[in-house]
Amino acid sequence: MHILILGAGVVGVTSAWYLARAGHRVTVLERQPGAALETSFANGGQISVSHAEPWANPRALSRALHWLGREDAPLLIRAYGDPKLLSWLLRFLRECPSPRVRANIRAIVSLALYSRRCLQTLREEMRREGGAIDYDHLERGILHLYTDDEEFAAALGAAALMREFGCERRVIGLDECLKLEPALEGARRLLVGADYTADDESGDAHRFTRELAQRCAALGVEFCYGVAVRRLRILGGLVEGVEIDASPPDETIHADAYIIAAGSETPRLLSPLGIRVPIYPAKGYSATIPLSGTSVAPSVSLTDDGHKLVFSRLGQRLRVAGTAEFNRYDKSLNPERCAALMRRTLEFFPALAPAEEPAFWCGLRPATPSNVPLIGNLRAPNLWINSGHGTLGWTLSCGSGAALADLIGGRRPEPEFPFLSAGIRQ
């Protein structure tokens, strides 16, 4: 088939890779001048099965009330008057009871484990073929750090649940924690607990996506950059084409099947078709810190659960990322939130000694209320979705692309995962 993918972030490009490998002719439309220039550009850099606990959990409401009114809060809500956000938040609250959390963790862990295996297989195949893909990746695991006794106690339950579903998230003592990551010695007094997932990884999602796009092009995938999609056209119950803005005239691109992998733009593309998806943009922040020769910085990827931050070593850079701000499609940087990233970083690493000032960035992560992405077929038989990955787009990308290629090819995907969950109103 000829398959048209809307979006060249990490999810769109991995989808293109697996579909091209399955023998399909693939075209990718992207409004930016290159791949991975939006949400995949400067994210946290983790391949983190261990980060499968959703934001929606029994502690979510009390946390949100505690953070209310703080500009530097891990969760900041601004768009209170937005009816779409209100609808999303009501769904979010329905996902907070423990039975729903258990089901969502099981789904996320299942897909994340599969996705990590897919990434490892992809990397090995490229190495054997003589062209190893370079993206500053490290296979040193992920440490979850806790500086609050109550937070640590709550995390023990989530870690146990993930172990039940196959993620080896092991509780460790502080001595072992500091042995794994000596750079944390300056923060020993802050730490009350830790757990470790040895099989998790880290790496630069932007570099990975751009390199994979080049490999896709070598397989015959056509990338059309700088192309803005106007709307999808439906005829006789099928998607008949995609109208794009062209100068002049406007054009329509036709294919046999269409995949929406447009991140936070997904609801805008689907709502004119009467398809409502529970995806809302959650603005995340990052700081990329150039390191000097004397920098005391981590090489193991870290997660600060209490502040919703992650730390990943990318060569001679340290990437610090996280938090969530709900403010419609606003992409402006909030100086207080940027400063909060650096404050917490220097609390953990007082001898960091950056080589230069950090580069701050923000991106709109496509969040579902459950944190479970939407992958599968929509109302029209030739319309598919691969979106809603939230904070786990990089972690889930290869598995999502491989699973979608199986679904489109009429094969049963490997992971035990609720494809196209009941959260979509068609």
Disulfide bonds with the S-S distance in Angstrom:
none
